[in-house]
């Protein structure tokens, strides 16, 4: 079995130029939060609906790291998720 470094190939969980986003949007009216996942070729989150506010975001270079983080956020209580959001530096 060849090493990826010697064959100049990226690991299967990485695709050149793609960024994997995990982010939380909050509805401005109902205050319901939604944990989202996106794949993008640039390091920015896609457009949101006018009624949504981006309250947390984080990007990953590896899809398995991004999906693991999404699952972690989805498993947290509302209070714990609030702590994560408050401790993140979202501008």
N, C-alpha and C positions, 0 to 999 in steps of 0.2 A: 504494500500500500504506500503510495507516494505522499509526501508531506505537501501541504498546500503552498508553503513558501517556495518549494523547489519547482512547482508547476505554475507559479504565478496566478493561481486561481483563488478567488475569495471563498471562504467557507460557505456552505449551503444556506446558512441563516443570514448572510449579508449579501446584499445586491448593491453594486457600485452606484453611488449617487442617490440612494434612497434614504430617507429619514423616517423613522417610525415614531409617531406622536401618541402620547397618552395625555388627555386633557379633560378638564371638568368644566362644563358649562352650567350656568344657573339661569333658570327662567326668571326674568325680572318681575313677573306678575305673581306667579305661584311659589317662587323660591325653591322649586324642585331642582335638584342637581342631577346631572347625567354624566357618567364617566364614558368617555369616547376614545376611540382608537382610529388613527388615520395613517396612511402611507403617503408621503409627499416627496417630490424630488428636490424641494428646497426646504430650508429650515424655517418655515412659517406655517401656522395653522390656517386652514382654509376659512373662507368667509362664514360667519355665523348669522343666524336669523336675527332680525331686529329686536326680538324679544329676549335674546340670550346674551349673557355676559360671560366672557372667559374669566374664570376665577382661579384656574390652575393649569399649568402646562409643563411638560417635560418631554424631551426628545431622546431617542435611543438610536444607536447604530445597528443594533441586533434585534431582530423580530422577537426572539424568545424573551429577551429582557423586557421589551415593551409589553408583551402580552402578560408576562408575569406581574409586572407592576400594575397593569390594568386590573387583573384578578385580585391583587392585594387591595387596591383602592375600593373595589366593589364589595369586598368582604368587611370593610370597616363600618363602624356605627356612624351615625350622622355627626355625633360629637367628635369622634376621632377624625373624621374627614374634615371637619371644621378646623381642627388643630393642624392638619397637614396643609390646608389652604392658608391658614394664618401664618405658618412658618415658611411658606414659599415666598420667593421674591417676585411676584407677578406685578408688572408695571403696566 
